Amino acid sequence: MAKTKLLLTGFEPFAKVRRNPSWEGLAAIPVLPEGVERLCLPVDWRAADDAIRNALDEFKPDAVISFGVHSGGESGGRGYQTFYPETQAFNVDAASIADNGGDLRKGVLIDPDLPHTHARQGNGIAELDAALRAAGHESEISQDAGRYLCNHAYYRVLEARDSGESPIKMAAFVHVPPNRDMHPQGLADDAYPLAYQTLIDTYLGLLGAPSGGVLR
């Protein structure tokens, strides 16, 4: 039987985010379950596309969980310790800040053949939300992943899933809370790996694969 493969992605620092917990929390997990890989994505529209494409081509995951950080109250009043599993990604890049390469996008279609309102839906969002809550984390399902690199990367992964040319069966995106470098009410550093392990175990369970449980 083929081994189940799960890809986890987070992002490098950007703008005022000097330490990005979406990646640091993944990097802090000491041992990942067999068949699980992690990747740090650049905060750059074009480079992120290349990194995602290369990872999907080389690793050929059955599922992907992507992570990005929200800024709490500055992100539409989001909770400073709340995780937000995202239901969907939209076909447009429209940001208030440039990427790390200086590219500021205002209404650029990700897929030029589809309208900006076109959305692709994630998998297992309710299950991820329930698992976070059961593990004692604050969580709330979100319908809007923004229009920056988080939405862009999520759309690209969902696009690959929907293309039929990738083995991806499931994909999800989770916005994680700011750390305490970003805001004094943010999440403690040691909470991220525990939350991520919960999400990994949940997705592996949905895929019918054994979980890791390495931090329990």
C-alpha positions in Angstrom: 0.0 0.0 0.0 1.3 3.5 -0.9 2.4 5.7 2.0 0.1 8.7 2.7 1.9 12.0 2.1 1.0 15.2 3.8 2.7 18.6 2.9 2.8 21.4 5.5 3.6 25.0 4.4 4.3 28.2 6.3 5.7 31.5 5.3 9.0 33.4 5.8 9.0 36.8 7.7 7.6 39.8 5.9 6.9 43.5 6.5 6.6 44.0 10.2 6.5 40.2 11.0 10.1 39.6 12.0 9.4 36.0 13.2 6.6 34.3 11.3 4.9 31.7 13.5 3.3 30.0 10.5 6.7 28.6 9.7 8.5 28.8 13.1 5.8 26.6 14.7 6.2 24.0 12.0 10.0 24.1 12.3 9.8 23.6 16.0 8.1 20.2 15.7 11.0 17.9 16.6 9.8 14.8 14.7 7.2 14.7 12.0 5.1 11.5 11.3 6.4 9.4 8.5 5.2 10.7 5.1 4.8 14.3 6.4 7.0 17.1 5.0 7.2 20.8 5.7 8.1 23.7 3.5 8.8 27.4 4.1 7.2 29.5 1.3 8.7 32.9 0.2 6.5 35.9 0.6 6.8 36.7 -3.1 4.0 36.1 -5.6 6.1 34.5 -8.3 8.6 32.7 -6.1 5.7 31.2 -4.0 4.2 29.9 -7.2 7.5 28.2 -8.2 8.0 26.8 -4.7 4.5 25.3 -4.5 4.8 23.9 -8.0 8.1 22.3 -7.3 7.0 20.8 -4.0 3.9 19.3 -5.5 5.8 17.9 -8.4 8.6 16.4 -6.3 6.8 15.3 -3.2 3.4 14.5 -4.8 1.4 14.9 -1.6 -2.0 13.4 -1.0 -3.0 16.4 1.1 -1.7 19.9 2.0 -2.2 22.0 5.0 -1.0 25.6 4.5 -0.5 28.1 7.4 -0.2 31.8 7.5 -0.3 34.4 10.3 -3.1 37.0 10.8 -2.5 40.2 12.8 -5.3 39.9 15.3 -7.3 43.1 15.7 -5.8 44.6 12.6 -7.2 41.7 10.5 -10.9 42.6 10.7 -11.1 42.2 14.5 -9.7 38.7 14.7 -8.8 37.2 18.0 -5.2 37.5 19.2 -5.1 33.9 20.2 -7.6 32.5 17.7 -6.9 30.1 14.8 -9.0 30.5 11.7 -9.4 27.5 9.4 -10.3 29.0 6.0 -13.1 27.6 3.9 -12.1 29.0 0.5 -9.6 31.0 -1.6 -10.5 33.6 -4.2 -9.0 34.1 -7.7 -7.4 37.5 -7.1 -4.4 39.1 -5.6 -5.3 42.5 -4.0 -3.0 43.6 -1.1 -2.4 46.7 1.0 1.4 45.9 1.2 3.9 44.7 -1.4 5.5 41.2 -1.2 9.1 40.9 -0.1 10.2 41.6 -3.7 8.4 44.9 -3.8 5.5 43.8 -6.0 2.3 45.4 -4.9 -0.8 43.8 -6.5 -4.1 45.5 -6.8 -6.7 43.2 -8.4 -4.5 40.8 -10.4 -6.3 37.6 -11.3 -4.5 34.4 -10.3 -6.1 32.5 -13.2 -6.7 35.0 -16.0 -9.4 32.7 -17.5 -11.7 33.0 -14.4 -13.4 35.9 -12.7 -12.0 37.4 -9.5 -15.1 36.1 -7.7 -14.3 32.5 -8.5 -13.6 30.6 -5.3 -12.2 27.1 -4.6 -13.2 25.3 -1.5 -11.0 23.6 1.1 -11.5 20.1 2.7 -12.0 19.1 6.3 -12.4 22.6 7.6 -15.1 21.8 10.1 -13.0 18.9 11.4 -9.9 21.0 11.8 -11.9 23.6 13.7 -13.5 21.0 16.0 -10.1 19.4 16.7 -8.5 22.7 17.7 -11.4 23.4 20.0 -11.3 20.0 21.5 -7.6 20.4 22.2 -8.2 23.7 24.1 -7.3 26.2 21.4 -9.5 29.1 20.3 -10.8 28.5 16.8 -13.3 29.9 14.4 -14.1 29.0 10.8 -13.5 31.9 8.4 -14.9 32.5 5.0 -12.2 35.0 3.9 -8.5 34.3 3.7 -7.8 37.9 2.5 -6.2 38.6 -0.8 -2.5 38.5 0.1 0.0 35.6 -0.2 -2.1 33.4 2.1 -5.1 33.4 -0.2 -2.8 33.2 -3.3 -0.9 30.1 -2.0 -4.2 28.5 -0.9 -5.8 29.1 -4.3 -2.7 27.6 -6.1 -2.9 24.4 -4.0 -6.6 24.1 -4.5 -6.1 24.7 -8.2 -3.7 21.8 -8.4 -6.1 19.6 -6.5 -8.9 20.4 -8.9 -6.8 20.0 -12.0 -6.8 16.3 -11.8 -3.1 16.3 -12.6 -2.1 16.1 -9.0 -2.6 13.3 -6.4 -3.9 15.9 -3.9 -7.2 14.7 -2.5 -7.5 17.3 0.3 -6.2 20.8 1.1 -6.8 23.3 3.8 -5.5 26.6 5.0 -5.3 27.8 8.6 -4.6 31.4 9.7 -2.7 31.3 13.0 -2.7 33.9 15.7 0.1 36.5 16.0 3.0 35.7 18.4 3.9 38.0 21.2 6.5 39.8 19.1 3.6 40.9 17.0 1.3 41.8 19.8 1.5 41.4 23.6 -1.8 39.5 23.7 -0.6 37.1 21.0 0.1 33.3 21.4 3.1 31.9 23.2 5.7 30.3 21.0 5.3 26.8 22.5 1.6 26.7 21.7 2.0 26.7 17.9 3.7 23.2 17.6 1.0 21.7 19.8 -1.8 23.2 17.7 -0.1 22.2 14.5 0.3 18.6 15.7 -3.4 18.5 16.4 -4.1 19.6 12.9 -1.6 17.1 11.4 -3.2 14.2 13.4 -6.7 15.3 12.3 -5.8 15.5 8.6 -4.0 12.2 8.7 -7.0 10.7 10.4 -9.3 12.0 7.6 -6.9 10.5 5.1 -7.0 7.1 6.9 -3.4 7.3 7.9 -1.9 6.9 11.4 -1.2 10.1 13.3 2.1 11.1 14.9 1.4 12.3 18.4 5.0 13.1 18.9 4.3 16.1 21.1 1.6 14.6 23.3 
